[in-house]
Amino acid sequence: MALAFPAADAWWLGWVGLVPLVLLLGRAGSYGEAAWRSSLAAVGFFLVALQWLLPNIGMLALVVGVVVAALWVPFGLATYGLLREPSGARVALAVVVLPSVWVSVEALRSWEGLGGAWGLVGLTQWQVRPVLAVASLGGVWLLSFVLVAVNVGLAAVFLPGAGRAARLLGGGLAVVLAALAIGYGLLRPEPVVTGSVRVVGVQPGVVYGGDERLAAHLDLTHRAAGLGQDMVVWGQSSVPFDPASRPDVLGRLRQAAAIAGSDVLVNVDARAADGRIRKTTQQYGPGGLVGTYEKRRLVPFGEYVPMRQLLGKVLQGTAIAEEDRAPGREPVVLRVGGTKVGPLISYESIFPDLRRELVRLHADVTVVQGSLTSFHGTWVQPQQASAEAVRAVESGRSAVLVELNGTSAAFDARGRQLAWMPPDERGIFVVDVPLYEEITPYVRWGDWVPRTAGAITVIGIVVVVARWASSRATGLHRRPSSTGQGR
């Protein structure tokens, strides 16, 4: 399954990659063995899919490994409980319950304090547009649910001990679910395009030194003169000092906007007047600062350290943040001409709810300023870029990602690729981004899939606990007396 993600991009493994795991869990010798098998599978999955993280977290890798191993235990227990005696009824139940448990776990580990929504199975389908359309109904969560359900159904076909009815039912449900997903994508009508906005992205690559980095961005921005763009976008941390404290920088940014003939969205990573470091999107026109947005969701350990007094000492010598950044408080929609732009900054791009929030604030397009300098050449760069296709379909809005150093990309609301600039390329890219007014069911209904999956999971836990308590009570009732005189 890990190889279904970029950069390996074997997307078809998303449909079958869990089959071996489901078979192993279903044929475990006990609940304890199923728990160990699922834990080891989780560690293996994340070691491959998120191997780019390991060199940067040092001793924290041990903690991450324990958390990851524990998170998959419920899936292992549920699979063993349902498929150790695979009747037709149990297989049908498994096709509903196991994806629910899986999605519940994905939603739990997507909490920002646990590192965010990386490695979600639904993200593997970012370039399979007929299937990707499902994200407009229930977000990446519904994609994950469908994929896991198909895997469970296919596993039932090969499960030892399953009867003919159970095998046919499992295979039939897998085919029906896949057909429904593909059919929806093929039959879904195209949205109405209400206009377009031309964006120039600036990607200078790694440039050390604050003044040198600014100069590189300004030079590339000047090349946008005469291209007819509506805005020029720089990546995260493109300006490593506060322009308000540098009149010369403020003047150069105003001049850049005048030369380019459009507003320029820069990203400031610097200490503000209150003494706290912030990451801020700043919009400049020829007249100066037009609008700002402060990054709200910060990278745990990368931009702040939870329980710093304790963990800061334990993790000394690793790549953790030396000082906590200050988070912003609210979403912002910037106006660029007649277009409403929803800005996000790097790590925030992986959270579906932030994109939904911007659309509800009437954003016409979303723009992410990113930088993955610490992870150059790793899988995270195409993983972040490819996730923008899913975010675009979820939100019904075109999505643009501009990296200082990474993979820049743009997608329309159907997930069609409009631009793709790999991390080793330098310069600018120009993209005409279509605008839409469509409100997708996912934007309207929100996270109904993980909520429903969570309810199913809780009901399952209650039923199992009740049965266990009942069987224990029955066993105690039938236990012979201490005098040896049975009833």
Secondary structure, DSSP 4 states (H G I P E B T S, - for coil): -GGGSTTT--TTHHHHTTHHHHHHHHT-SSHHHHHHHHHHHHHHHHHHHTGGGGGGTTTHHHHHHHHHHHHTHHHHHHHHHHHSS--HHHHHHHHHHHHHHHHHHHHHHTSGGGT-S-S-GGGGGTT-HHHHTTHHHHHHHHHHHHHHHHHHHHHHHH-TT--HHHHHHHHHHHHHHHHHHHHHHHHSPPPPEEEEEEEEEEE-----SHHHHHHHHHHHHHTTTTS--SEEE--TTSB-S-GGG-HHHHHHHHHHHHHHTSEEEEEEEEE-TTS-EEEEEEEEETTEEEEEEE--SPPBTTTB-TTHHHHHHHTTTSS--SSPPPPP-S---EEETTEEEEEEEGGGGG-HHHHHHHHHTT-SEEEEEE--GGGTTSTHHHHHHHHHHHHHHHHTS-EEEEESSS-EEEE-TT--EEEEE-TT--EEEEEEEEEE----HHHHH-SHHHHHHHHHHHHHHHHHHHHHHHHHHHHHHHSPPTTS---
